[in-house]
Amino acid sequence: MTAVGALRHRFTHQTSVTLPDGVGGLAAIYLTLDQLWGALETLSTEPAASEASRLALLVHRVTLRAPNTVAPGDRLLLRNRVFAVEAVHDPDGRGRFTRCRCREEQR
């Protein structure tokens, strides 16, 4: 299990909201919801999907102190890094921690 002292990274939790863009379409923006303490662990790296892209796909596990409202489709920011949340679960069913599988968005 995760020790509370391992939660040493301060993540910014954001969720996507769709708003009118003023010209008849819609635009997605991210709203900041909370600051959360968490642990970051790299799970895997995969080569880029195409020859045109040189960026690898990085998959991470982020463990956060519960309760929180993180859901798939949200994102977590850590300094200049962006992590897209793909899955969320309670690792021991006791409501103490939330574990997120995240894909790092490389820019």
N, CA, C and O atoms as a DFTB+ gen file, in Angstrom:
428 C
 N C O
     1  1       0.841      -1.181       0.000
     2  2       0.000       0.000       0.000
     3  2       0.883       1.241       0.000
     4  3       2.072       1.169       0.312
     5  1       0.313       2.339      -0.341
     6  2       1.028       3.594      -0.439
     7  2       1.132       4.267       0.926
     8  3       0.134       4.435       1.627
     9  1       2.341       4.644       1.287
    10  2       2.538       5.416       2.515
    11  2       2.189       6.874       2.235
    12  3       2.476       7.387       1.153
    13  1       1.583       7.530       3.192
    14  2       1.185       8.922       3.007
    15  2       2.391       9.781       2.650
    16  3       2.254      10.718       1.863
    17  1       3.568       9.494       3.202
    18  2       4.774      10.260       2.906
    19  2       5.235      10.152       1.468
    20  3       6.015      10.984       1.005
    21  1       4.760       9.130       0.746
    22  2       5.130       8.970      -0.665
    23  2       4.365       9.938      -1.565
    24  3       4.729      10.114      -2.727
    25  1       3.324      10.561      -1.051
    26  2       2.501      11.487      -1.833
    27  2       3.155      12.866      -1.807
    28  3       2.658      13.785      -1.155
    29  1       4.257      13.002      -2.512
    30  2       5.071      14.217      -2.398
    31  2       4.950      15.173      -3.582
    32  3       5.550      16.248      -3.572
    33  1       4.177      14.791      -4.604
    34  2       3.989      15.666      -5.762
    35  2       2.639      16.377      -5.644
    36  3       1.637      15.770      -5.267
    37  1       2.630      17.665      -5.970
    38  2       1.383      18.440      -5.907
    39  2       0.821      18.560      -7.323
    40  3       1.368      19.279      -8.159
    41  1      -0.271      17.853      -7.579
    42  2      -0.924      17.840      -8.889
    43  2      -2.057      18.855      -8.916
    44  3      -2.708      19.107      -7.902
    45  1      -2.283      19.433     -10.091
    46  2      -3.453      20.267     -10.332
    47  2      -4.468      19.411     -11.070
    48  3      -4.161      18.866     -12.130
    49  1      -5.675      19.285     -10.524
    50  2      -6.740      18.484     -11.126
    51  2      -7.598      19.393     -11.995
    52  3      -8.106      20.413     -11.530
    53  1      -7.757      19.012     -13.275
    54  2      -8.578      19.786     -14.198
    55  2      -9.596      18.879     -14.874
    56  3      -9.350      17.690     -15.079
    57  1     -10.747      19.461     -15.218
    58  2     -11.769      18.735     -15.968
    59  2     -12.141      19.539     -17.204
    60  3     -12.043      20.766     -17.215
    61  1     -12.566      18.835     -18.243
    62  2     -12.911      19.457     -19.514
    63  2     -14.368      19.918     -19.501
    64  3     -15.260      19.201     -19.047
    65  1     -14.585      21.127     -20.008
    66  2     -15.927      21.695     -20.132
    67  2     -16.067      22.206     -21.559
    68  3     -15.153      22.840     -22.086
    69  1     -17.209      21.932     -22.187
    70  2     -17.458      22.388     -23.552
    71  2     -18.334      23.634     -23.509
    72  3     -19.392      23.645     -22.880
    73  1     -17.875      24.682     -24.189
    74  2     -18.585      25.961     -24.220
    75  2     -18.737      26.428     -25.657
    76  3     -17.952      26.029     -26.517
    77  1     -19.738      27.273     -25.940
    78  2     -19.849      27.851     -27.281
    79  2     -18.608      28.686     -27.593
    80  3     -18.093      29.395     -26.728
    81  1     -18.131      28.594     -28.843
    82  2     -16.912      29.326     -29.206
    83  2     -17.190      30.703     -29.793
    84  3     -16.250      31.424     -30.132
    85  1     -18.469      31.089     -29.923
    86  2     -18.800      32.418     -30.417
    87  2     -19.024      32.481     -31.913
    88  3     -19.484      33.505     -32.418
    89  1     -18.711      31.416     -32.641
    90  2     -18.913      31.395     -34.095
    91  2     -19.736      30.175     -34.512
    92  3     -19.611      29.686     -35.635
    93  1     -20.574      29.692     -33.600
    94  2     -21.472      28.594     -33.924
    95  2     -20.968      27.204     -33.579
    96  3     -21.690      26.222     -33.753
    97  1     -19.769      27.109     -33.103
    98  2     -19.216      25.802     -32.742
    99  2     -19.033      25.675     -31.242
   100  3     -19.534      26.478     -30.455
   101  1     -18.308      24.653     -30.882
   102  2     -18.020      24.412     -29.473
   103  2     -16.517      24.329     -29.263
   104  3     -15.778      23.890     -30.144
   105  1     -16.083      24.748     -28.110
   106  2     -14.662      24.678     -27.758
   107  2     -14.538      24.028     -26.386
   108  3     -15.303      24.330     -25.470
   109  1     -13.567      23.138     -26.258
   110  2     -13.312      22.492     -24.966
   111  2     -12.245      23.284     -24.225
   112  3     -11.193      23.607     -24.778
   113  1     -12.530      23.588     -22.974
   114  2     -11.542      24.242     -22.121
   115  2     -11.395      23.405     -20.852
   116  3     -12.259      22.588     -20.535
   117  1     -10.319      23.610     -20.145
   118  2     -10.095      22.896     -18.891
   119  2     -10.244      23.853     -17.719
   120  3      -9.681      24.948     -17.710
   121  1     -11.014      23.414     -16.734
   122  2     -11.197      24.180     -15.504
   123  2     -10.438      23.504     -14.376
   124  3     -10.507      22.286     -14.213
   125  1      -9.716      24.293     -13.602
   126  2      -8.996      23.751     -12.450
   127  2      -9.981      23.535     -11.310
   128  3     -10.737      24.434     -10.943
   129  1      -9.958      22.318     -10.753
   130  2     -10.863      21.967      -9.664
   131  2     -10.180      21.949      -8.308
   132  3     -10.760      22.372      -7.308
   133  1      -8.937      21.455      -8.273
   134  2      -8.332      21.221      -6.965
   135  2      -6.828      21.032      -7.099
   136  3      -6.312      20.799      -8.192
   137  1      -6.144      21.135      -5.983
   138  2      -4.728      20.771      -5.865
   139  2      -4.685      19.499      -5.024
   140  3      -5.258      19.456      -3.935
   141  1      -4.010      18.465      -5.521
   142  2      -4.000      17.164      -4.854
   143  2      -2.575      16.671      -4.668
   144  3      -1.733      16.842      -5.550
   145  1      -2.305      16.064      -3.528
   146  2      -1.003      15.449      -3.291
   147  2      -1.034      14.024      -3.820
   148  3      -2.007      13.298      -3.616
   149  1       0.051      13.621      -4.512
   150  2       0.074      12.279      -5.071
   151  2       1.474      11.752      -5.294
   152  3       2.467      12.466      -5.153
   153  1       1.522      10.479      -5.646
   154  2       2.766       9.793      -5.996
   155  2       2.712       9.464      -7.480
   156  3       1.644       9.159      -8.011
   157  1       3.850       9.524      -8.147
   158  2       3.942       9.278      -9.583
   159  2       4.873       8.107      -9.837
   160  3       5.989       8.065      -9.320
   161  1       4.407       7.158     -10.635
   162  2       5.209       5.984     -10.976
   163  2       5.039       5.693     -12.466
   164  3       3.912       5.572     -12.947
   165  1       6.145       5.581     -13.199
   166  2       6.075       5.230     -14.615
   167  2       5.837       3.735     -14.739
   168  3       6.555       2.930     -14.146
   169  1       4.811       3.366     -15.525
   170  2       4.482       1.957     -15.718
   171  2       5.109       1.392     -16.979
   172  3       5.646       0.285     -16.973
   173  1       5.039       2.166     -18.072
   174  2       5.579       1.655     -19.330
   175  2       5.860       2.792     -20.298
   176  3       5.323       3.894     -20.180
   177  1       6.706       2.489     -21.239
   178  2       6.954       3.382     -22.367
   179  2       6.767       2.554     -23.622
   180  3       7.195       1.402     -23.692
   181  1       6.131       3.146     -24.601
   182  2       5.904       2.472     -25.866
   183  2       6.413       3.380     -26.972
   184  3       6.320       4.603     -26.864
   185  1       6.953       2.791     -28.041
   186  2       7.435       3.625     -29.137
   187  2       6.288       4.391     -29.791
   188  3       5.118       4.036     -29.648
   189  1       6.648       5.434     -30.501
   190  2       5.653       6.252     -31.188
   191  2       4.859       5.398     -32.168
   192  3       5.376       4.429     -32.723
   193  1       3.591       5.771     -32.374
   194  2       2.703       4.995     -33.237
   195  2       3.034       5.158     -34.713
   196  3       2.687       4.293     -35.517
   197  1       3.690       6.235     -35.082
   198  2       3.996       6.458     -36.494
   199  2       5.428       6.942     -36.649
   200  3       6.046       7.435     -35.706
   201  1       5.930       6.792     -37.847
   202  2       7.282       7.256     -38.154
   203  2       7.379       8.778     -38.039
   204  3       8.437       9.310     -37.705
   205  1       6.284       9.472     -38.315
   206  2       6.294      10.936     -38.289
   207  2       6.463      11.474     -36.873
   208  3       6.984      12.572     -36.677
   209  1       6.028      10.708     -35.905
   210  2       6.116      11.151     -34.516
   211  2       7.296      10.485     -33.834
   212  3       7.444       9.265     -33.898
   213  1       8.123      11.264     -33.191
   214  2       9.277      10.720     -32.469
   215  2       9.014      10.624     -30.969
   216  3       9.891      10.221     -30.205
   217  1       7.825      10.988     -30.557
   218  2       7.505      10.986     -29.140
   219  2       7.009       9.614     -28.707
   220  3       6.189       9.003     -29.392
   221  1       7.492       9.138     -27.599
   222  2       7.048       7.857     -27.056
   223  2       5.766       8.054     -26.250
   224  3       5.484       9.146     -25.757
   225  1       5.003       6.978     -26.129
   226  2       3.819       6.985     -25.285
   227  2       4.241       6.560     -23.889
   228  3       4.753       5.456     -23.702
   229  1       4.030       7.423     -22.916
   230  2       4.399       7.134     -21.529
   231  2       3.135       6.894     -20.716
   232  3       2.212       7.708     -20.736
   233  1       3.097       5.775     -20.003
   234  2       1.949       5.430     -19.169
   235  2       2.407       5.452     -17.713
   236  3       3.432       4.866     -17.365
   237  1       1.636       6.134     -16.869
   238  2       1.996       6.310     -15.466
   239  2       0.845       5.876     -14.560
   240  3      -0.313       5.812     -14.972
   241  1       1.208       5.581     -13.319
   242  2       0.221       5.390     -12.258
   243  2       0.384       6.568     -11.309
   244  3       1.484       6.847     -10.832
   245  1      -0.715       7.251     -11.042
   246  2      -0.724       8.348     -10.081
   247  2      -1.618       7.918      -8.922
   248  3      -2.793       7.605      -9.116
   249  1      -1.056       7.904      -7.724
   250  2      -1.813       7.562      -6.525
   251  2      -2.085       8.847      -5.758
   252  3      -1.164       9.588      -5.416
   253  1      -3.370       9.104      -5.490
   254  2      -3.806      10.332      -4.831
   255  2      -4.486      10.010      -3.509
   256  3      -5.046       8.928      -3.330
   257  1      -4.430      10.946      -2.606
   258  2      -5.147      10.824      -1.345
   259  2      -6.636      10.978      -1.643
   260  3      -7.024      11.902      -2.358
   261  1      -7.465      10.101      -1.116
   262  2      -8.911      10.199      -1.310
   263  2      -9.509      10.941      -0.117
   264  3      -8.837      11.026       0.911
   265  1     -10.703      11.475      -0.183
   266  2     -11.568      11.480      -1.348
   267  2     -11.195      12.602      -2.312
   268  3     -10.638      13.628      -1.920
   269  1     -11.510      12.380      -3.557
   270  2     -11.344      13.391      -4.596
   271  2     -12.343      13.085      -5.700
   272  3     -13.050      12.079      -5.638
   273  1     -12.406      13.940      -6.702
   274  2     -13.403      13.787      -7.761
   275  2     -12.770      13.472      -9.104
   276  3     -13.390      13.723     -10.138
   277  1     -11.570      12.936      -9.127
   278  2     -10.886      12.627     -10.385
   279  2     -11.657      11.531     -11.117
   280  3     -12.062      10.537     -10.514
   281  1     -11.857      11.722     -12.429
   282  2     -12.603      10.771     -13.251
   283  2     -11.893      10.599     -14.597
   284  3     -11.128      11.472     -15.008
   285  1     -12.142       9.479     -15.286
   286  2     -11.571       9.316     -16.626
   287  2     -11.980      10.491     -17.515
   288  3     -13.126      10.940     -17.472
   289  1     -11.044      10.980     -18.314
   290  2     -11.280      12.149     -19.153
   291  2     -10.740      13.432     -18.544
   292  3     -10.545      14.416     -19.257
   293  1     -10.498      13.440     -17.249
   294  2      -9.879      14.598     -16.591
   295  2      -8.385      14.591     -16.882
   296  3      -7.875      13.688     -17.545
   297  1      -7.699      15.593     -16.387
   298  2      -6.243      15.590     -16.505
   299  2      -5.624      16.109     -15.222
   300  3      -6.238      16.847     -14.452
   301  1      -4.380      15.691     -15.025
   302  2      -3.588      16.111     -13.873
   303  2      -2.354      16.823     -14.395
   304  3      -1.707      16.340     -15.324
   305  1      -2.021      17.963     -13.812
   306  2      -0.841      18.725     -14.201
   307  2       0.189      18.634     -13.089
   308  3      -0.143      18.701     -11.906
   309  1       1.433      18.481     -13.487
   310  2       2.552      18.491     -12.544
   311  2       3.632      19.350     -13.177
   312  3       4.338      18.921     -14.090
   313  1       3.746      20.572     -12.673
   314  2       4.635      21.573     -13.269
   315  2       4.295      21.707     -14.761
   316  3       3.181      22.119     -15.085
   317  1       5.208      21.377     -15.672
   318  2       4.941      21.536     -17.107
   319  2       4.523      20.225     -17.772
   320  3       4.546      20.125     -18.999
   321  1       4.145      19.230     -16.990
   322  2       3.734      17.931     -17.527
   323  2       2.215      17.782     -17.426
   324  3       1.593      18.247     -16.471
   325  1       1.628      17.118     -18.441
   326  2       0.182      16.912     -18.489
   327  2      -0.094      15.415     -18.559
   328  3       0.460      14.715     -19.407
   329  1      -0.959      14.924     -17.658
   330  2      -1.309      13.509     -17.594
   331  2      -2.810      13.362     -17.841
   332  3      -3.622      13.856     -17.059
   333  1      -3.179      12.679     -18.935
   334  2      -4.586      12.417     -19.245
   335  2      -5.033      11.190     -18.461
   336  3      -4.427      10.125     -18.576
   337  1      -6.082      11.334     -17.669
   338  2      -6.574      10.239     -16.826
   339  2      -7.403       9.290     -17.687
   340  3      -8.393       9.695     -18.295
   341  1      -6.987       8.017     -17.734
   342  2      -7.688       7.009     -18.527
   343  2      -8.570       6.100     -17.675
   344  3      -9.624       5.663     -18.136
   345  1      -8.161       5.811     -16.452
   346  2      -8.928       4.931     -15.564
   347  2      -8.662       5.331     -14.121
   348  3      -7.585       5.828     -13.790
   349  1      -9.658       5.108     -13.264
   350  2      -9.570       5.477     -11.850
   351  2     -10.141       4.333     -11.020
   352  3     -11.190       3.785     -11.358
   353  1      -9.456       3.971      -9.937
   354  2     -10.006       2.959      -9.028
   355  2      -9.476       3.143      -7.609
   356  3      -8.479       3.826      -7.375
   357  1     -10.172       2.514      -6.679
   358  2      -9.790       2.497      -5.266
   359  2      -9.017       1.196      -5.053
   360  3      -9.620       0.124      -5.097
   361  1      -7.707       1.252      -4.826
   362  2      -6.892       0.031      -4.832
   363  2      -7.223      -0.988      -3.747
   364  3      -7.031      -2.185      -3.963
   365  1      -7.711      -0.554      -2.593
   366  2      -8.009      -1.530      -1.539
   367  2      -9.467      -1.495      -1.080
   368  3      -9.840      -2.196      -0.140
   369  1     -10.285      -0.684      -1.739
   370  2     -11.700      -0.626      -1.408
   371  2     -12.027       0.049      -0.084
   372  3     -13.156      -0.041       0.398
   373  1     -11.051       0.721       0.505
   374  2     -11.266       1.352       1.810
   375  2     -11.437       2.871       1.726
   376  3     -11.653       3.521       2.749
   377  1     -11.342       3.442       0.527
   378  2     -11.555       4.874       0.358
   379  2     -10.432       5.758       0.841
   380  3     -10.637       6.951       1.065
   381  1      -9.237       5.194       1.008
   382  2      -8.104       5.998       1.488
   383  2      -7.317       6.622       0.347
   384  3      -6.807       7.735       0.473
   385  1      -7.217       5.902      -0.773
   386  2      -6.430       6.358      -1.911
   387  2      -7.220       6.157      -3.197
   388  3      -8.111       5.311      -3.273
   389  1      -6.874       6.951      -4.207
   390  2      -7.397       6.781      -5.554
   391  2      -6.200       6.546      -6.456
   392  3      -5.221       7.290      -6.409
   393  1      -6.282       5.518      -7.271
   394  2      -5.191       5.211      -8.187
   395  2      -5.671       5.482      -9.610
   396  3      -6.734       5.014     -10.017
   397  1      -4.873       6.245     -10.362
   398  2      -5.227       6.633     -11.726
   399  2      -4.198       6.087     -12.710
   400  3      -2.993       6.170     -12.476
   401  1      -4.689       5.531     -13.805
   402  2      -3.811       5.172     -14.923
   403  2      -3.860       6.369     -15.860
   404  3      -4.933       6.785     -16.296
   405  1      -2.682       6.923     -16.169
   406  2      -2.603       8.158     -16.951
   407  2      -1.647       7.998     -18.121
   408  3      -0.651       7.279     -18.039
   409  1      -1.966       8.675     -19.198
   410  2      -1.083       8.767     -20.355
   411  2      -0.505      10.176     -20.349
   412  3      -1.244      11.157     -20.268
   413  1       0.812      10.270     -20.433
   414  2       1.433      11.594     -20.435
   415  2       1.312      12.204     -21.819
   416  3       1.699      11.590     -22.814
   417  1       0.775      13.411     -21.877
   418  2       0.647      14.135     -23.135
   419  2       1.928      14.916     -23.357
   420  3       2.238      15.849     -22.617
   421  1       2.664      14.526     -24.378
   422  2       3.933      15.198     -24.666
   423  2       3.694      16.304     -25.665
   424  3       2.925      16.159     -26.615
   425  1       4.370      17.416     -25.430
   426  2       4.189      18.594     -26.290
   427  2       5.443      18.893     -27.052
   428  3       5.482      19.849     -27.826
